[in-house]
Amino acid sequence: ICVLIGIFSGSASAFFLVSLEWVTQYREHHNWIIWLLPIGGLCIGLLYHFYGSDVVRGNNLLLEEYENPQKTIPLKMAPMVLVSTLITHLFGGSAGREGTAVQMSGAIADQFKKPLNLNDSDRKTLIILGISAGFASVFGTPLAGALFALEVLYFSKITYKSIVLSFLTAYIAYFTVEFWQVKHTHYVIPEVPELTIIHFSWLIIAGVLFGLTAMLFSRSTHLWGKLFSKYIQDAPLRPFVGGLVLVIAIYGIGTTKYIGLGIPTIVESFSTTNQWYDFLLKILFTGFTLGAGFKGGEVTPLFFVGATLGSALSLVIPLPVALLAGMGFVAVFSGATHTPIACTVMGVELFGIESGIYIGIACVVAYY
């Protein structure tokens, strides 16, 4: 089961990553397509209204089925969230990719329950394996993927069997993406100073700021979701109206920097100091996009928010810009998802063990 989930999920993530890169490049070279964002939003809204009412809860559905198993997650969740996320990115919404990969993998993993007649305990393990495979394959961080699946579902309720299988499935999914020769983004922290009392003090301050930013991000997404639900009764119209507002905003500020994944800006933040308002605009655009009903994850926008905030803080905090960007990259994610262990391991996987102590402390402080 682990091998099959790893291969199927890894292949789905590989296809998703290649498709996402293609739609992103197409949008960047044909900016006029952003004008069609409201139409794209309407298509997503109608798709879920007529065919996906039972899977529209996305990641929450996975968590609900883990806590209180009811019925198998429909396999249609995978293609629906894939198509919807690609539409969101093609026309210029601000969203991520991990939510899509996790939902695809979770739906794929849960299909093994019926034919193999698994009990509820084993079915919980299937959902852990799905989350693990999706996260590990989409980011290229198998250790963090396995830990994230366990940590987000609360360690206290996890069996030792699940822990072993989670790591096994994460690595199979990771190597499947490698087999398909799909590359992940690489980041470098070239300089890590010795941890002195002064540096430690600044590290705590930065961690607090990253945590508050994570809180702002989470509350922003929930706020926009509530406002759209309150004032627009027809669900398919929410992303249409949201798309109209986003198009006006994008052309109003005159840049596409804050839409899509924002990978070039994230990479740039490790070497160049960002503007102080970059992270705030990304929070605004992402919260509005997801709150309106567009599809995609939150993690890559969280990386953008954290990295650009850390980069901007280098103007006042006497630490290397790359180190601050790397700390923010994972610490804001840690605060928003309450997974400091997985985020610390992810930082080590992405940036190297040298910066591990800085990243670990930042993640824990942001979480608290």
C-alpha positions in Angstrom: 0.0 0.0 0.0 2.8 2.4 0.9 4.6 1.7 -2.4 1.4 2.3 -4.4 0.4 5.4 -2.6 3.9 6.8 -2.9 4.1 6.1 -6.7 0.6 7.3 -7.5 0.9 10.4 -5.3 4.4 11.2 -6.5 3.3 10.9 -10.1 0.3 13.1 -9.5 2.5 15.7 -7.9 5.1 15.5 -10.7 2.3 16.1 -13.3 0.9 18.9 -11.2 4.3 20.7 -10.8 5.0 20.5 -14.5 1.5 21.8 -15.3 1.8 24.5 -12.8 5.1 25.7 -14.2 3.6 25.7 -17.7 0.5 27.8 -16.7 2.7 30.2 -14.7 5.1 30.8 -17.7 2.1 31.2 -20.0 0.6 33.8 -17.7 3.9 35.7 -17.3 4.3 35.9 -21.1 0.6 36.7 -21.8 -0.4 39.1 -19.1 -3.7 39.9 -20.9 -5.0 36.6 -19.6 -5.4 38.1 -16.1 -8.4 39.9 -17.4 -10.1 36.5 -17.6 -9.7 35.8 -13.9 -13.4 36.5 -13.0 -14.4 33.9 -15.7 -11.9 31.4 -14.3 -13.4 32.0 -10.9 -16.9 31.5 -12.1 -15.8 28.2 -13.7 -14.3 27.0 -10.4 -17.5 28.1 -8.6 -19.8 26.3 -10.9 -17.6 23.2 -11.0 -17.8 22.7 -7.3 -21.4 23.8 -7.1 -22.7 21.2 -9.5 -20.1 18.4 -9.1 -18.0 18.9 -6.0 -20.2 19.9 -3.0 -19.0 16.9 -1.1 -15.3 17.7 -1.6 -15.4 21.5 -1.5 -14.1 21.5 2.1 -10.7 20.3 0.8 -8.0 19.8 3.5 -10.7 20.1 6.2 -12.4 17.1 4.8 -9.2 15.1 5.3 -8.9 16.2 8.9 -12.6 15.5 9.6 -12.4 12.0 8.1 -9.3 11.3 10.2 -11.0 12.5 13.4 -14.4 10.9 12.7 -14.3 8.4 9.9 -17.6 8.4 7.9 -17.2 7.5 4.3 -14.4 7.2 1.7 -13.1 10.5 0.3 -14.3 10.7 -3.3 -11.6 10.2 -5.8 -13.0 13.1 -7.9 -11.4 15.4 -5.3 -8.0 14.9 -7.0 -8.9 16.0 -10.6 -11.2 18.7 -9.3 -8.6 20.4 -7.1 -5.9 19.9 -9.8 -7.9 21.7 -12.5 -9.2 24.4 -10.2 -5.7 25.2 -8.9 -4.3 25.4 -12.4 -7.2 27.7 -13.4 -6.4 29.9 -10.4 -2.7 30.2 -11.3 -3.3 30.5 -15.0 -5.5 33.6 -14.6 -3.5 35.3 -11.8 -4.9 34.3 -8.4 -2.5 34.3 -5.5 -2.3 30.8 -4.1 0.0 27.9 -3.3 0.3 24.3 -4.2 0.7 22.1 -1.1 -3.1 22.0 -0.4 -3.7 20.7 -3.9 -1.0 18.0 -3.6 -2.2 16.9 -0.2 -5.8 16.7 -1.3 -4.9 14.7 -4.4 -2.7 12.3 -2.4 -5.3 12.0 0.4 -8.0 11.1 -2.1 -5.8 8.6 -3.8 -4.7 7.0 -0.5 -8.2 6.7 0.8 -9.3 4.6 -2.2 -7.5 1.5 -0.7 -10.0 1.2 2.2 -12.8 -0.5 0.3 -11.1 -3.1 -1.9 -8.8 -4.2 1.0 -11.7 -4.0 3.6 -9.5 -1.9 6.1 -10.9 -0.9 9.5 -11.1 2.6 10.8 -7.7 2.5 12.5 -6.0 1.5 9.2 -8.0 4.1 7.4 -6.6 6.8 9.6 -3.1 5.5 8.6 -4.1 5.9 5.0 -4.9 9.5 5.5 -1.6 10.1 7.2 0.2 8.4 4.3 -1.7 10.6 1.8 -0.8 13.8 3.5 2.8 12.7 3.9 3.2 11.7 0.3 1.6 14.9 -1.0 3.7 17.2 1.1 7.0 15.4 0.6 6.6 15.1 -3.2 5.5 18.7 -3.9 8.3 20.3 -1.9 11.0 17.7 -2.2 11.3 17.4 1.6 10.5 13.8 2.6 11.5 14.1 6.3 9.5 17.2 6.7 6.6 15.7 4.8 6.4 12.6 7.0 6.7 14.7 10.2 4.1 17.3 8.9 1.5 14.6 8.4 2.1 13.2 11.9 2.3 16.6 13.6 -0.7 18.2 11.9 -2.8 15.2 13.1 -1.5 15.5 16.6 1.3 13.1 17.8 -0.7 11.8 20.8 -3.2 10.0 18.5 -0.5 8.5 16.2 0.5 4.8 16.4 4.1 3.8 16.0 3.2 1.8 12.9 1.9 5.1 11.3 5.2 6.8 12.0 7.3 4.2 10.2 4.9 4.0 7.2 4.6 7.8 7.0 8.4 8.1 6.5 8.4 5.2 4.0 5.6 6.6 1.9 7.1 10.1 1.9 10.4 8.8 0.5 8.7 6.7 -2.1 6.7 9.7 -3.3 9.8 11.9 -3.2 11.9 9.5 -5.3 8.9 9.1 -7.7 9.1 12.8 -8.5 12.9 12.5 -8.9 12.3 9.6 -11.3 10.1 11.8 -13.4 13.0 14.3 -13.4 10.9 17.1 -12.0 13.1 19.6 -10.2 12.4 21.5 -7.0 13.6 25.0 -6.2 16.9 25.3 -4.3 17.7 27.9 -1.7 21.1 28.8 -0.2 22.2 30.4 3.1 25.9 31.1 2.5 26.7 32.7 5.9 25.6 31.6 9.4 27.2 33.6 12.2 28.0 32.2 15.7 25.0 32.2 18.0 25.9 34.9 20.6 23.7 36.4 23.3 23.1 39.5 21.1 22.2 37.3 18.1 19.9 35.2 20.3 18.1 38.3 21.5 17.5 39.4 17.9 16.5 35.9 17.0 13.7 35.9 19.6 12.4 39.3 18.4 12.4 38.0 14.8 10.5 34.8 15.9 7.8 36.9 17.6 7.4 39.0 14.5 7.1 35.9 12.3 4.5 34.4 14.7 2.4 37.6 14.7 2.6 37.6 10.9 1.4 34.0 10.7 -1.5 35.0 12.9 -2.3 37.9 10.6 -2.2 35.6 7.5 -4.5 33.0 9.1 -7.0 35.5 10.3 -7.0 37.4 7.0 -8.0 34.2 5.0 -10.8 33.4 7.5 -12.0 37.0 7.5 -12.3 37.2 3.7 -14.0 33.8 3.6 -16.6 34.9 6.2 -17.2 38.2 4.3 -17.8 36.5 1.0 -20.1 33.9 2.6 -22.1 36.7 4.4 -22.6 39.1 1.5 -22.7 36.8 -1.6 -25.2 33.9 -1.0 -24.6 32.2 -4.3 -21.3 30.3 -3.9 -20.3 30.2 -7.7 -20.5 34.0 -7.8 -18.0 34.5 -5.0 -14.9 33.7 -7.0 -16.4 35.7 -10.0 -16.7 38.8 -7.9 -13.4 38.1 -6.2 -11.8 37.8 -9.6 -13.1 41.2 -10.7 -11.7 42.9 -7.6 -8.3 41.1 -8.0 -8.0 42.1 -11.6 -8.6 45.8 -10.7 -6.1 45.5 -7.9 -3.4 43.8 -10.0 -3.6 46.4 -12.7 -4.0 49.2 -10.1 -0.7 48.5 -8.5 1.0 47.8 -11.9 2.8 44.5 -11.0 2.2 40.8 -11.0 4.7 40.3 -8.2 2.0 39.3 -5.7 0.1 36.8 -7.7 0.7 33.1 -8.4 3.4 31.3 -6.3 5.9 34.1 -6.2 8.9 31.8 -6.4 11.2 34.3 -8.2 10.6 36.8 -5.4 11.2 34.2 -2.7 14.6 33.3 -4.3 15.5 36.9 -4.7 14.8 37.6 -1.0 17.8 35.5 0.0 20.2 37.9 -1.7 18.3 41.2 -1.9 16.5 43.2 0.7 12.8 43.4 0.0 10.4 46.3 0.5 8.8 46.4 3.9 5.3 46.1 2.5 5.9 43.1 0.2 4.7 40.6 2.8 1.6 42.6 3.7 0.5 42.8 0.0 1.0 39.0 -0.4 -1.1 38.4 2.7 -3.8 40.6 1.3 -3.8 39.0 -2.2 -3.6 35.4 -0.9 -6.3 35.8 1.8 -8.6 37.5 -0.7 -8.0 34.9 -3.4 -8.6 31.9 -1.1 -11.4 33.6 0.8 -13.2 34.2 -2.5 -13.2 30.5 -3.3 -10.3 30.1 -5.6 -8.3 26.9 -5.1 -4.7 26.2 -4.1 -2.5 25.9 -1.0 -1.4 28.4 1.5 2.1 27.2 2.2 4.0 28.7 -0.7 2.4 32.1 0.0 3.5 31.6 3.6 7.0 31.0 2.3 6.8 34.3 0.3 5.4 36.2 3.3 8.1 34.9 5.7 11.0 35.2 3.3 10.2 38.8 2.2 9.5 39.8 5.9 12.8 38.3 7.0 14.7 39.9 4.1 13.2 43.3 5.0 14.1 42.9 8.7 17.8 42.7 7.7 17.6 46.5 7.6 17.2 46.6 11.4 18.3 43.2 12.6 22.1 42.6 12.4 21.9 39.1 10.9 22.7 38.0 7.2 19.8 38.7 4.8 19.8 35.1 3.6 19.6 33.7 7.1 16.7 36.0 8.1 14.9 35.1 4.8 15.4 31.4 5.5 14.2 31.8 9.1 11.1 33.6 8.0 10.5 31.1 5.2 9.8 28.3 7.7 8.9 30.2 10.9 5.8 31.9 9.5 4.7 28.5 8.2 5.3 27.0 11.6 3.2 29.6 13.3 0.3 29.3 10.8 0.2 25.5 10.8 1.3 24.8 14.4 4.0 22.4 13.2 7.3 23.6 14.6 9.1 20.2 14.4 8.2 19.6 10.8 9.1 23.2 9.9 12.5 23.0 11.6 13.3 19.7 9.8 12.1 21.3 6.5 14.5 24.3 7.1 17.4 21.9 7.6 16.5 19.9 4.5 16.2 23.1 2.4 19.0 25.2 3.8 21.5 22.8 5.4 22.2 21.8 9.0 24.5 24.9 9.6 21.5 27.2 10.1 19.5 24.6 12.0 19.8 26.2 15.5 18.6 29.6 14.2 15.7 28.0 12.2 14.6 25.7 15.1 14.4 28.6 17.6 12.6 30.8 15.2 10.0 28.1 14.4 9.4 27.3 18.1 9.0 31.0 19.1 6.7 31.7 16.1 4.6 28.7 17.0 4.2 29.8 20.6 
